[in-house]
Amino acid sequence: MNIRKSCITILQIVALSLTISCSNTEESDEKNVIKKTKNKIAHDAVDMIKTPINKAKNVEDLSNNRTREFKQAAKQE
């Protein structure tokens, strides 16, 4: 009888341990998916902010270059 009870108790502990370990991996998988999604959203938000700023800087650089060219052309004449 004691051996049977011991075996049943050990099997219950093993089953409980497996259940707990499986649920932790599912939670960590969910956390990884959430983390990846948050990172992607943050990256997209940064891109949405930086793109117009970079375009404006490029336009400013072009304008400055043209102004310099006009000034150099005016000096040469």
mmCIF file of the N, C-alpha and C atoms, coordinates in Angstrom:
data_MODEL
# 
_entry.id   MODEL 
# 
loop_
_atom_site.group_PDB 
_atom_site.id 
_atom_site.type_symbol 
_atom_site.label_atom_id 
_atom_site.label_alt_id 
_atom_site.label_comp_id 
_atom_site.label_asym_id 
_atom_site.label_entity_id 
_atom_site.label_seq_id 
_atom_site.pdbx_PDB_ins_code 
_atom_site.Cartn_x 
_atom_site.Cartn_y 
_atom_site.Cartn_z 
_atom_site.occupancy 
_atom_site.B_iso_or_equiv 
_atom_site.pdbx_formal_charge 
_atom_site.auth_seq_id 
_atom_site.auth_comp_id 
_atom_site.auth_asym_id 
_atom_site.auth_atom_id 
_atom_site.pdbx_PDB_model_num 
ATOM 1   N N  . MET A 1 1  ? 0.819  -1.205 0.000   1.00 0.00 ? 1  MET A N  1 
ATOM 2   C CA . MET A 1 1  ? 0.000  0.000  0.000   1.00 0.00 ? 1  MET A CA 1 
ATOM 3   C C  . MET A 1 1  ? 0.858  1.262  0.000   1.00 0.00 ? 1  MET A C  1 
ATOM 4   N N  . ASN A 1 2  ? 1.894  1.286  0.820   1.00 0.00 ? 2  ASN A N  1 
ATOM 5   C CA . ASN A 1 2  ? 2.728  2.471  0.917   1.00 0.00 ? 2  ASN A CA 1 
ATOM 6   C C  . ASN A 1 2  ? 3.441  2.757  -0.403  1.00 0.00 ? 2  ASN A C  1 
ATOM 7   N N  . ILE A 1 3  ? 3.873  1.711  -1.092  1.00 0.00 ? 3  ILE A N  1 
ATOM 8   C CA . ILE A 1 3  ? 4.553  1.892  -2.381  1.00 0.00 ? 3  ILE A CA 1 
ATOM 9   C C  . ILE A 1 3  ? 3.576  2.481  -3.387  1.00 0.00 ? 3  ILE A C  1 
ATOM 10  N N  . ARG A 1 4  ? 2.351  1.989  -3.367  1.00 0.00 ? 4  ARG A N  1 
ATOM 11  C CA . ARG A 1 4  ? 1.324  2.479  -4.293  1.00 0.00 ? 4  ARG A CA 1 
ATOM 12  C C  . ARG A 1 4  ? 1.040  3.963  -4.032  1.00 0.00 ? 4  ARG A C  1 
ATOM 13  N N  . LYS A 1 5  ? 0.909  4.346  -2.774  1.00 0.00 ? 5  LYS A N  1 
ATOM 14  C CA . LYS A 1 5  ? 0.659  5.747  -2.424  1.00 0.00 ? 5  LYS A CA 1 
ATOM 15  C C  . LYS A 1 5  ? 1.840  6.615  -2.837  1.00 0.00 ? 5  LYS A C  1 
ATOM 16  N N  . SER A 1 6  ? 3.037  6.111  -2.623  1.00 0.00 ? 6  SER A N  1 
ATOM 17  C CA . SER A 1 6  ? 4.227  6.862  -2.996  1.00 0.00 ? 6  SER A CA 1 
ATOM 18  C C  . SER A 1 6  ? 4.275  7.080  -4.512  1.00 0.00 ? 6  SER A C  1 
ATOM 19  N N  . CYS A 1 7  ? 3.971  6.030  -5.274  1.00 0.00 ? 7  CYS A N  1 
ATOM 20  C CA . CYS A 1 7  ? 3.972  6.141  -6.741  1.00 0.00 ? 7  CYS A CA 1 
ATOM 21  C C  . CYS A 1 7  ? 2.919  7.137  -7.210  1.00 0.00 ? 7  CYS A C  1 
ATOM 22  N N  . ILE A 1 8  ? 1.751  7.093  -6.629  1.00 0.00 ? 8  ILE A N  1 
ATOM 23  C CA . ILE A 1 8  ? 0.679  8.015  -7.010  1.00 0.00 ? 8  ILE A CA 1 
ATOM 24  C C  . ILE A 1 8  ? 1.084  9.447  -6.675  1.00 0.00 ? 8  ILE A C  1 
ATOM 25  N N  . THR A 1 9  ? 1.677  9.633  -5.512  1.00 0.00 ? 9  THR A N  1 
ATOM 26  C CA . THR A 1 9  ? 2.122  10.968 -5.098  1.00 0.00 ? 9  THR A CA 1 
ATOM 27  C C  . THR A 1 9  ? 3.207  11.482 -6.044  1.00 0.00 ? 9  THR A C  1 
ATOM 28  N N  . ILE A 1 10 ? 4.149  10.641 -6.395  1.00 0.00 ? 10 ILE A N  1 
ATOM 29  C CA . ILE A 1 10 ? 5.219  11.044 -7.314  1.00 0.00 ? 10 ILE A CA 1 
ATOM 30  C C  . ILE A 1 10 ? 4.639  11.393 -8.678  1.00 0.00 ? 10 ILE A C  1 
ATOM 31  N N  . LEU A 1 11 ? 3.720  10.585 -9.177  1.00 0.00 ? 11 LEU A N  1 
ATOM 32  C CA . LEU A 1 11 ? 3.081  10.875 -10.461 1.00 0.00 ? 11 LEU A CA 1 
ATOM 33  C C  . LEU A 1 11 ? 2.313  12.193 -10.420 1.00 0.00 ? 11 LEU A C  1 
ATOM 34  N N  . GLN A 1 12 ? 1.642  12.475 -9.323  1.00 0.00 ? 12 GLN A N  1 
ATOM 35  C CA . GLN A 1 12 ? 0.925  13.737 -9.193  1.00 0.00 ? 12 GLN A CA 1 
ATOM 36  C C  . GLN A 1 12 ? 1.889  14.916 -9.191  1.00 0.00 ? 12 GLN A C  1 
ATOM 37  N N  . ILE A 1 13 ? 3.015  14.775 -8.502  1.00 0.00 ? 13 ILE A N  1 
ATOM 38  C CA . ILE A 1 13 ? 4.018  15.842 -8.462  1.00 0.00 ? 13 ILE A CA 1 
ATOM 39  C C  . ILE A 1 13 ? 4.589  16.075 -9.855  1.00 0.00 ? 13 ILE A C  1 
ATOM 40  N N  . VAL A 1 14 ? 4.891  14.996 -10.570 1.00 0.00 ? 14 VAL A N  1 
ATOM 41  C CA . VAL A 1 14 ? 5.430  15.121 -11.930 1.00 0.00 ? 14 VAL A CA 1 
ATOM 42  C C  . VAL A 1 14 ? 4.402  15.791 -12.840 1.00 0.00 ? 14 VAL A C  1 
ATOM 43  N N  . ALA A 1 15 ? 3.155  15.375 -12.755 1.00 0.00 ? 15 ALA A N  1 
ATOM 44  C CA . ALA A 1 15 ? 2.105  15.969 -13.589 1.00 0.00 ? 15 ALA A CA 1 
ATOM 45  C C  . ALA A 1 15 ? 1.939  17.448 -13.273 1.00 0.00 ? 15 ALA A C  1 
ATOM 46  N N  . LEU A 1 16 ? 1.960  17.790 -12.017 1.00 0.00 ? 16 LEU A N  1 
ATOM 47  C CA . LEU A 1 16 ? 1.843  19.188 -11.603 1.00 0.00 ? 16 LEU A CA 1 
ATOM 48  C C  . LEU A 1 16 ? 3.034  20.006 -12.109 1.00 0.00 ? 16 LEU A C  1 
ATOM 49  N N  . SER A 1 17 ? 4.227  19.427 -11.992 1.00 0.00 ? 17 SER A N  1 
ATOM 50  C CA . SER A 1 17 ? 5.427  20.125 -12.467 1.00 0.00 ? 17 SER A CA 1 
ATOM 51  C C  . SER A 1 17 ? 5.369  20.367 -13.975 1.00 0.00 ? 17 SER A C  1 
ATOM 52  N N  . LEU A 1 18 ? 4.933  19.378 -14.719 1.00 0.00 ? 18 LEU A N  1 
ATOM 53  C CA . LEU A 1 18 ? 4.808  19.539 -16.175 1.00 0.00 ? 18 LEU A CA 1 
ATOM 54  C C  . LEU A 1 18 ? 3.773  20.597 -16.529 1.00 0.00 ? 18 LEU A C  1 
ATOM 55  N N  . THR A 1 19 ? 2.690  20.610 -15.805 1.00 0.00 ? 19 THR A N  1 
ATOM 56  C CA . THR A 1 19 ? 1.648  21.609 -16.054 1.00 0.00 ? 19 THR A CA 1 
ATOM 57  C C  . THR A 1 19 ? 2.174  23.013 -15.802 1.00 0.00 ? 19 THR A C  1 
ATOM 58  N N  . ILE A 1 20 ? 2.878  23.177 -14.720 1.00 0.00 ? 20 ILE A N  1 
ATOM 59  C CA . ILE A 1 20 ? 3.420  24.491 -14.376 1.00 0.00 ? 20 ILE A CA 1 
ATOM 60  C C  . ILE A 1 20 ? 4.459  24.923 -15.402 1.00 0.00 ? 20 ILE A C  1 
ATOM 61  N N  . SER A 1 21 ? 5.339  24.020 -15.799 1.00 0.00 ? 21 SER A N  1 
ATOM 62  C CA . SER A 1 21 ? 6.387  24.393 -16.750 1.00 0.00 ? 21 SER A CA 1 
ATOM 63  C C  . SER A 1 21 ? 5.798  24.724 -18.111 1.00 0.00 ? 21 SER A C  1 
ATOM 64  N N  . CYS A 1 22 ? 4.765  24.026 -18.534 1.00 0.00 ? 22 CYS A N  1 
ATOM 65  C CA . CYS A 1 22 ? 4.128  24.324 -19.822 1.00 0.00 ? 22 CYS A CA 1 
ATOM 66  C C  . CYS A 1 22 ? 3.430  25.677 -19.785 1.00 0.00 ? 22 CYS A C  1 
ATOM 67  N N  . SER A 1 23 ? 2.783  25.988 -18.697 1.00 0.00 ? 23 SER A N  1 
ATOM 68  C CA . SER A 1 23 ? 2.078  27.263 -18.620 1.00 0.00 ? 23 SER A CA 1 
ATOM 69  C C  . SER A 1 23 ? 3.057  28.424 -18.594 1.00 0.00 ? 23 SER A C  1 
ATOM 70  N N  . ASN A 1 24 ? 4.220  28.251 -18.009 1.00 0.00 ? 24 ASN A N  1 
ATOM 71  C CA . ASN A 1 24 ? 5.227  29.314 -17.990 1.00 0.00 ? 24 ASN A CA 1 
ATOM 72  C C  . ASN A 1 24 ? 5.770  29.582 -19.382 1.00 0.00 ? 24 ASN A C  1 
ATOM 73  N N  . THR A 1 25 ? 5.979  28.565 -20.178 1.00 0.00 ? 25 THR A N  1 
ATOM 74  C CA . THR A 1 25 ? 6.493  28.794 -21.528 1.00 0.00 ? 25 THR A CA 1 
ATOM 75  C C  . THR A 1 25 ? 5.451  29.492 -22.380 1.00 0.00 ? 25 THR A C  1 
ATOM 76  N N  . GLU A 1 26 ? 4.194  29.170 -22.179 1.00 0.00 ? 26 GLU A N  1 
ATOM 77  C CA . GLU A 1 26 ? 3.133  29.854 -22.924 1.00 0.00 ? 26 GLU A CA 1 
ATOM 78  C C  . GLU A 1 26 ? 3.096  31.328 -22.554 1.00 0.00 ? 26 GLU A C  1 
ATOM 79  N N  . GLU A 1 27 ? 3.242  31.613 -21.259 1.00 0.00 ? 27 GLU A N  1 
ATOM 80  C CA . GLU A 1 27 ? 3.232  33.008 -20.822 1.00 0.00 ? 27 GLU A CA 1 
ATOM 81  C C  . GLU A 1 27 ? 4.441  33.749 -21.380 1.00 0.00 ? 27 GLU A C  1 
ATOM 82  N N  . SER A 1 28 ? 5.597  33.095 -21.358 1.00 0.00 ? 28 SER A N  1 
ATOM 83  C CA . SER A 1 28 ? 6.787  33.771 -21.877 1.00 0.00 ? 28 SER A CA 1 
ATOM 84  C C  . SER A 1 28 ? 6.675  33.945 -23.387 1.00 0.00 ? 28 SER A C  1 
ATOM 85  N N  . ASP A 1 29 ? 6.051  32.999 -24.085 1.00 0.00 ? 29 ASP A N  1 
ATOM 86  C CA . ASP A 1 29 ? 5.824  33.162 -25.521 1.00 0.00 ? 29 ASP A CA 1 
ATOM 87  C C  . ASP A 1 29 ? 4.906  34.348 -25.777 1.00 0.00 ? 29 ASP A C  1 
ATOM 88  N N  . GLU A 1 30 ? 3.862  34.463 -24.964 1.00 0.00 ? 30 GLU A N  1 
ATOM 89  C CA . GLU A 1 30 ? 2.958  35.609 -25.094 1.00 0.00 ? 30 GLU A CA 1 
ATOM 90  C C  . GLU A 1 30 ? 3.699  36.907 -24.818 1.00 0.00 ? 30 GLU A C  1 
ATOM 91  N N  . LYS A 1 31 ? 4.542  36.905 -23.807 1.00 0.00 ? 31 LYS A N  1 
ATOM 92  C CA . LYS A 1 31 ? 5.307  38.109 -23.474 1.00 0.00 ? 31 LYS A CA 1 
ATOM 93  C C  . LYS A 1 31 ? 6.250  38.463 -24.615 1.00 0.00 ? 31 LYS A C  1 
ATOM 94  N N  . ASN A 1 32 ? 6.868  37.440 -25.231 1.00 0.00 ? 32 ASN A N  1 
ATOM 95  C CA . ASN A 1 32 ? 7.757  37.702 -26.364 1.00 0.00 ? 32 ASN A CA 1 
ATOM 96  C C  . ASN A 1 32 ? 6.986  38.283 -27.542 1.00 0.00 ? 32 ASN A C  1 
ATOM 97  N N  . VAL A 1 33 ? 5.808  37.761 -27.802 1.00 0.00 ? 33 VAL A N  1 
ATOM 98  C CA . VAL A 1 33 ? 4.997  38.282 -28.901 1.00 0.00 ? 33 VAL A CA 1 
ATOM 99  C C  . VAL A 1 33 ? 4.586  39.716 -28.605 1.00 0.00 ? 33 VAL A C  1 
ATOM 100 N N  . ILE A 1 34 ? 4.180  39.976 -27.377 1.00 0.00 ? 34 ILE A N  1 
ATOM 101 C CA . ILE A 1 34 ? 3.789  41.332 -26.983 1.00 0.00 ? 34 ILE A CA 1 
ATOM 102 C C  . ILE A 1 34 ? 4.983  42.267 -27.090 1.00 0.00 ? 34 ILE A C  1 
ATOM 103 N N  . LYS A 1 35 ? 6.145  41.817 -26.637 1.00 0.00 ? 35 LYS A N  1 
ATOM 104 C CA . LYS A 1 35 ? 7.350  42.642 -26.690 1.00 0.00 ? 35 LYS A CA 1 
ATOM 105 C C  . LYS A 1 35 ? 7.727  42.950 -28.142 1.00 0.00 ? 35 LYS A C  1 
ATOM 106 N N  . LYS A 1 36 ? 7.680  41.949 -29.005 1.00 0.00 ? 36 LYS A N  1 
ATOM 107 C CA . LYS A 1 36 ? 7.997  42.162 -30.420 1.00 0.00 ? 36 LYS A CA 1 
ATOM 108 C C  . LYS A 1 36 ? 7.013  43.134 -31.057 1.00 0.00 ? 36 LYS A C  1 
ATOM 109 N N  . THR A 1 37 ? 5.739  42.992 -30.719 1.00 0.00 ? 37 THR A N  1 
ATOM 110 C CA . THR A 1 37 ? 4.721  43.877 -31.274 1.00 0.00 ? 37 THR A CA 1 
ATOM 111 C C  . THR A 1 37 ? 4.942  45.306 -30.802 1.00 0.00 ? 37 THR A C  1 
ATOM 112 N N  . LYS A 1 38 ? 5.247  45.476 -29.524 1.00 0.00 ? 38 LYS A N  1 
ATOM 113 C CA . LYS A 1 38 ? 5.508  46.821 -29.000 1.00 0.00 ? 38 LYS A CA 1 
ATOM 114 C C  . LYS A 1 38 ? 6.728  47.440 -29.662 1.00 0.00 ? 38 LYS A C  1 
ATOM 115 N N  . ASN A 1 39 ? 7.763  46.638 -29.866 1.00 0.00 ? 39 ASN A N  1 
ATOM 116 C CA . ASN A 1 39 ? 8.963  47.148 -30.529 1.00 0.00 ? 39 ASN A CA 1 
ATOM 117 C C  . ASN A 1 39 ? 8.673  47.565 -31.963 1.00 0.00 ? 39 ASN A C  1 
ATOM 118 N N  . LYS A 1 40 ? 7.865  46.778 -32.671 1.00 0.00 ? 40 LYS A N  1 
ATOM 119 C CA . LYS A 1 40 ? 7.523  47.112 -34.048 1.00 0.00 ? 40 LYS A CA 1 
ATOM 120 C C  . LYS A 1 40 ? 6.699  48.397 -34.098 1.00 0.00 ? 40 LYS A C  1 
ATOM 121 N N  . ILE A 1 41 ? 5.753  48.533 -33.194 1.00 0.00 ? 41 ILE A N  1 
ATOM 122 C CA . ILE A 1 41 ? 4.927  49.747 -33.153 1.00 0.00 ? 41 ILE A CA 1 
ATOM 123 C C  . ILE A 1 41 ? 5.796  50.955 -32.836 1.00 0.00 ? 41 ILE A C  1 
ATOM 124 N N  . ALA A 1 42 ? 6.716  50.790 -31.892 1.00 0.00 ? 42 ALA A N  1 
ATOM 125 C CA . ALA A 1 42 ? 7.606  51.903 -31.542 1.00 0.00 ? 42 ALA A CA 1 
ATOM 126 C C  . ALA A 1 42 ? 8.498  52.277 -32.717 1.00 0.00 ? 42 ALA A C  1 
ATOM 127 N N  . HIS A 1 43 ? 9.020  51.272 -33.417 1.00 0.00 ? 43 HIS A N  1 
ATOM 128 C CA . HIS A 1 43 ? 9.866  51.532 -34.581 1.00 0.00 ? 43 HIS A CA 1 
ATOM 129 C C  . HIS A 1 43 ? 9.075  52.259 -35.680 1.00 0.00 ? 43 HIS A C  1 
ATOM 130 N N  . ASP A 1 44 ? 7.856  51.804 -35.912 1.00 0.00 ? 44 ASP A N  1 
ATOM 131 C CA . ASP A 1 44 ? 7.004  52.455 -36.914 1.00 0.00 ? 44 ASP A CA 1 
ATOM 132 C C  . ASP A 1 44 ? 6.706  53.902 -36.522 1.00 0.00 ? 44 ASP A C  1 
ATOM 133 N N  . ALA A 1 45 ? 6.457  54.133 -35.235 1.00 0.00 ? 45 ALA A N  1 
ATOM 134 C CA . ALA A 1 45 ? 6.167  55.495 -34.772 1.00 0.00 ? 45 ALA A CA 1 
ATOM 135 C C  . ALA A 1 45 ? 7.377  56.398 -34.969 1.00 0.00 ? 45 ALA A C  1 
ATOM 136 N N  . VAL A 1 46 ? 8.557  55.878 -34.664 1.00 0.00 ? 46 VAL A N  1 
ATOM 137 C CA . VAL A 1 46 ? 9.778  56.665 -34.855 1.00 0.00 ? 46 VAL A CA 1 
ATOM 138 C C  . VAL A 1 46 ? 9.964  56.981 -36.337 1.00 0.00 ? 46 VAL A C  1 
ATOM 139 N N  . ASP A 1 47 ? 9.729  55.994 -37.183 1.00 0.00 ? 47 ASP A N  1 
ATOM 140 C CA . ASP A 1 47 ? 9.839  56.233 -38.625 1.00 0.00 ? 47 ASP A CA 1 
ATOM 141 C C  . ASP A 1 47 ? 8.847  57.291 -39.101 1.00 0.00 ? 47 ASP A C  1 
ATOM 142 N N  . MET A 1 48 ? 7.626  57.225 -38.572 1.00 0.00 ? 48 MET A N  1 
ATOM 143 C CA . MET A 1 48 ? 6.613  58.206 -38.977 1.00 0.00 ? 48 MET A CA 1 
ATOM 144 C C  . MET A 1 48 ? 7.012  59.617 -38.558 1.00 0.00 ? 48 MET A C  1 
ATOM 145 N N  . ILE A 1 49 ? 7.734  59.737 -37.458 1.00 0.00 ? 49 ILE A N  1 
ATOM 146 C CA . ILE A 1 49 ? 8.177  61.047 -36.987 1.00 0.00 ? 49 ILE A CA 1 
ATOM 147 C C  . ILE A 1 49 ? 9.421  61.501 -37.741 1.00 0.00 ? 49 ILE A C  1 
ATOM 148 N N  . LYS A 1 50 ? 10.366 60.586 -37.925 1.00 0.00 ? 50 LYS A N  1 
ATOM 149 C CA . LYS A 1 50 ? 11.639 60.958 -38.534 1.00 0.00 ? 50 LYS A CA 1 
ATOM 150 C C  . LYS A 1 50 ? 11.540 61.229 -40.036 1.00 0.00 ? 50 LYS A C  1 
ATOM 151 N N  . THR A 1 51 ? 10.667 60.540 -40.741 1.00 0.00 ? 51 THR A N  1 
ATOM 152 C CA . THR A 1 51 ? 10.596 60.688 -42.193 1.00 0.00 ? 51 THR A CA 1 
ATOM 153 C C  . THR A 1 51 ? 10.309 62.124 -42.607 1.00 0.00 ? 51 THR A C  1 
ATOM 154 N N  . PRO A 1 52 ? 9.270  62.780 -42.089 1.00 0.00 ? 52 PRO A N  1 
ATOM 155 C CA . PRO A 1 52 ? 9.037  64.174 -42.491 1.00 0.00 ? 52 PRO A CA 1 
ATOM 156 C C  . PRO A 1 52 ? 10.172 65.112 -42.080 1.00 0.00 ? 52 PRO A C  1 
ATOM 157 N N  . ILE A 1 53 ? 10.778 64.839 -40.925 1.00 0.00 ? 53 ILE A N  1 
ATOM 158 C CA . ILE A 1 53 ? 11.888 65.676 -40.470 1.00 0.00 ? 53 ILE A CA 1 
ATOM 159 C C  . ILE A 1 53 ? 13.068 65.539 -41.416 1.00 0.00 ? 53 ILE A C  1 
ATOM 160 N N  . ASN A 1 54 ? 13.381 64.307 -41.800 1.00 0.00 ? 54 ASN A N  1 
ATOM 161 C CA . ASN A 1 54 ? 14.488 64.083 -42.731 1.00 0.00 ? 54 ASN A CA 1 
ATOM 162 C C  . ASN A 1 54 ? 14.204 64.711 -44.092 1.00 0.00 ? 54 ASN A C  1 
ATOM 163 N N  . LYS A 1 55 ? 12.964 64.612 -44.548 1.00 0.00 ? 55 LYS A N  1 
ATOM 164 C CA . LYS A 1 55 ? 12.609 65.242 -45.826 1.00 0.00 ? 55 LYS A CA 1 
ATOM 165 C C  . LYS A 1 55 ? 12.761 66.756 -45.738 1.00 0.00 ? 55 LYS A C  1 
ATOM 166 N N  . ALA A 1 56 ? 12.341 67.334 -44.634 1.00 0.00 ? 56 ALA A N  1 
ATOM 167 C CA . ALA A 1 56 ? 12.469 68.778 -44.449 1.00 0.00 ? 56 ALA A CA 1 
ATOM 168 C C  . ALA A 1 56 ? 13.936 69.186 -44.420 1.00 0.00 ? 56 ALA A C  1 
ATOM 169 N N  . LYS A 1 57 ? 14.777 68.386 -43.771 1.00 0.00 ? 57 LYS A N  1 
ATOM 170 C CA . LYS A 1 57 ? 16.203 68.685 -43.742 1.00 0.00 ? 57 LYS A CA 1 
ATOM 171 C C  . LYS A 1 57 ? 16.807 68.617 -45.147 1.00 0.00 ? 57 LYS A C  1 
ATOM 172 N N  . ASN A 1 58 ? 16.380 67.634 -45.929 1.00 0.00 ? 58 ASN A N  1 
ATOM 173 C CA . ASN A 1 58 ? 16.875 67.521 -47.302 1.00 0.00 ? 58 ASN A CA 1 
ATOM 174 C C  . ASN A 1 58 ? 16.468 68.732 -48.135 1.00 0.00 ? 58 ASN A C  1 
ATOM 175 N N  . VAL A 1 59 ? 15.233 69.173 -47.964 1.00 0.00 ? 59 VAL A N  1 
ATOM 176 C CA . VAL A 1 59 ? 14.767 70.353 -48.692 1.00 0.00 ? 59 VAL A CA 1 
ATOM 177 C C  . VAL A 1 59 ? 15.566 71.576 -48.265 1.00 0.00 ? 59 VAL A C  1 
ATOM 178 N N  . GLU A 1 60 ? 15.831 71.692 -46.981 1.00 0.00 ? 60 GLU A N  1 
ATOM 179 C CA . GLU A 1 60 ? 16.620 72.811 -46.476 1.00 0.00 ? 60 GLU A CA 1 
ATOM 180 C C  . GLU A 1 60 ? 18.034 72.780 -47.064 1.00 0.00 ? 60 GLU A C  1 
ATOM 181 N N  . ASP A 1 61 ? 18.631 71.599 -47.109 1.00 0.00 ? 61 ASP A N  1 
ATOM 182 C CA . ASP A 1 61 ? 19.973 71.471 -47.691 1.00 0.00 ? 61 ASP A CA 1 
ATOM 183 C C  . ASP A 1 61 ? 19.970 71.868 -49.160 1.00 0.00 ? 61 ASP A C  1 
ATOM 184 N N  . LEU A 1 62 ? 18.969 71.426 -49.906 1.00 0.00 ? 62 LEU A N  1 
ATOM 185 C CA . LEU A 1 62 ? 18.871 71.805 -51.309 1.00 0.00 ? 62 LEU A CA 1 
ATOM 186 C C  . LEU A 1 62 ? 18.739 73.322 -51.459 1.00 0.00 ? 62 LEU A C  1 
ATOM 187 N N  . SER A 1 63 ? 17.917 73.916 -50.626 1.00 0.00 ? 63 SER A N  1 
ATOM 188 C CA . SER A 1 63 ? 17.714 75.361 -50.674 1.00 0.00 ? 63 SER A CA 1 
ATOM 189 C C  . SER A 1 63 ? 19.011 76.099 -50.353 1.00 0.00 ? 63 SER A C  1 
ATOM 190 N N  . ASN A 1 64 ? 19.722 75.627 -49.344 1.00 0.00 ? 64 ASN A N  1 
ATOM 191 C CA . ASN A 1 64 ? 20.999 76.249 -48.983 1.00 0.00 ? 64 ASN A CA 1 
ATOM 192 C C  . ASN A 1 64 ? 22.023 76.111 -50.109 1.00 0.00 ? 64 ASN A C  1 
ATOM 193 N N  . ASN A 1 65 ? 22.068 74.945 -50.739 1.00 0.00 ? 65 ASN A N  1 
ATOM 194 C CA . ASN A 1 65 ? 22.989 74.744 -51.862 1.00 0.00 ? 65 ASN A CA 1 
ATOM 195 C C  . ASN A 1 65 ? 22.668 75.685 -53.022 1.00 0.00 ? 65 ASN A C  1 
ATOM 196 N N  . ARG A 1 66 ? 21.407 75.827 -53.331 1.00 0.00 ? 66 ARG A N  1 
ATOM 197 C CA . ARG A 1 66 ? 21.010 76.734 -54.420 1.00 0.00 ? 66 ARG A CA 1 
ATOM 198 C C  . ARG A 1 66 ? 21.352 78.183 -54.087 1.00 0.00 ? 66 ARG A C  1 
ATOM 199 N N  . THR A 1 67 ? 21.150 78.547 -52.837 1.00 0.00 ? 67 THR A N  1 
ATOM 200 C CA . THR A 1 67 ? 21.481 79.908 -52.417 1.00 0.00 ? 67 THR A CA 1 
ATOM 201 C C  . THR A 1 67 ? 22.980 80.149 -52.565 1.00 0.00 ? 67 THR A C  1 
ATOM 202 N N  . ARG A 1 68 ? 23.789 79.172 -52.152 1.00 0.00 ? 68 ARG A N  1 
ATOM 203 C CA . ARG A 1 68 ? 25.240 79.303 -52.299 1.00 0.00 ? 68 ARG A CA 1 
ATOM 204 C C  . ARG A 1 68 ? 25.639 79.426 -53.772 1.00 0.00 ? 68 ARG A C  1 
ATOM 205 N N  . GLU A 1 69 ? 25.006 78.614 -54.614 1.00 0.00 ? 69 GLU A N  1 
ATOM 206 C CA . GLU A 1 69 ? 25.314 78.667 -56.049 1.00 0.00 ? 69 GLU A CA 1 
ATOM 207 C C  . GLU A 1 69 ? 24.965 80.029 -56.627 1.00 0.00 ? 69 GLU A C  1 
ATOM 208 N N  . PHE A 1 70 ? 23.822 80.588 -56.245 1.00 0.00 ? 70 PHE A N  1 
ATOM 209 C CA . PHE A 1 70 ? 23.426 81.913 -56.741 1.00 0.00 ? 70 PHE A CA 1 
ATOM 210 C C  . PHE A 1 70 ? 24.395 82.985 -56.256 1.00 0.00 ? 70 PHE A C  1 
ATOM 211 N N  . LYS A 1 71 ? 24.827 82.869 -55.019 1.00 0.00 ? 71 LYS A N  1 
ATOM 212 C CA . LYS A 1 71 ? 25.778 83.852 -54.476 1.00 0.00 ? 71 LYS A CA 1 
ATOM 213 C C  . LYS A 1 71 ? 27.126 83.755 -55.186 1.00 0.00 ? 71 LYS A C  1 
ATOM 214 N N  . GLN A 1 72 ? 27.577 82.522 -55.458 1.00 0.00 ? 72 GLN A N  1 
ATOM 215 C CA . GLN A 1 72 ? 28.833 82.355 -56.177 1.00 0.00 ? 72 GLN A CA 1 
ATOM 216 C C  . GLN A 1 72 ? 28.723 82.871 -57.606 1.00 0.00 ? 72 GLN A C  1 
ATOM 217 N N  . ALA A 1 73 ? 27.555 82.622 -58.225 1.00 0.00 ? 73 ALA A N  1 
ATOM 218 C CA . ALA A 1 73 ? 27.355 83.120 -59.587 1.00 0.00 ? 73 ALA A CA 1 
ATOM 219 C C  . ALA A 1 73 ? 27.318 84.639 -59.594 1.00 0.00 ? 73 ALA A C  1 
ATOM 220 N N  . ALA A 1 74 ? 26.727 85.248 -58.574 1.00 0.00 ? 74 ALA A N  1 
ATOM 221 C CA . ALA A 1 74 ? 26.653 86.695 -58.505 1.00 0.00 ? 74 ALA A CA 1 
ATOM 222 C C  . ALA A 1 74 ? 28.042 87.291 -58.281 1.00 0.00 ? 74 ALA A C  1 
ATOM 223 N N  . LYS A 1 75 ? 28.907 86.619 -57.518 1.00 0.00 ? 75 LYS A N  1 
ATOM 224 C CA . LYS A 1 75 ? 30.259 87.111 -57.273 1.00 0.00 ? 75 LYS A CA 1 
ATOM 225 C C  . LYS A 1 75 ? 31.119 87.056 -58.553 1.00 0.00 ? 75 LYS A C  1 
ATOM 226 N N  . GLN A 1 76 ? 30.880 86.024 -59.356 1.00 0.00 ? 76 GLN A N  1 
ATOM 227 C CA . GLN A 1 76 ? 31.656 85.848 -60.569 1.00 0.00 ? 76 GLN A CA 1 
ATOM 228 C C  . GLN A 1 76 ? 31.305 86.887 -61.629 1.00 0.00 ? 76 GLN A C  1 
ATOM 229 N N  . GLU A 1 77 ? 30.109 87.395 -61.601 1.00 0.00 ? 77 GLU A N  1 
ATOM 230 C CA . GLU A 1 77 ? 29.685 88.371 -62.607 1.00 0.00 ? 77 GLU A CA 1 
ATOM 231 C C  . GLU A 1 77 ? 30.111 89.716 -62.254 1.00 0.00 ? 77 GLU A C  1 
# 
